[in-house]
Amino acid sequence: MSKVKYKIIGMDCPSCAMLIESELEDVGIEARVSYAKQVLEIDDSVDLEKTVKIISGLGYKIEK
């Protein structure tokens, strides 16, 4: 599987990145979030719509 990256908008600190990773992990989505780069990295097989819904529910935006 290959990885894809998306820009995350609205993170204010490293804790924001940890929160996003944790929430995605809770539903079985393995992700890496970098506060410094403002980037989400996930497998290309992950349901992007579901991921966007979770991230939006936390108050952040994802740029495709």
Protein Blocks (a to p, Z undefined) as FASTA:
>chain_A
ZZdddddehiabfklmmmmmmmmmmnopacdddfklopacddfkbcfklmmmmmmmnopa
cdZZ
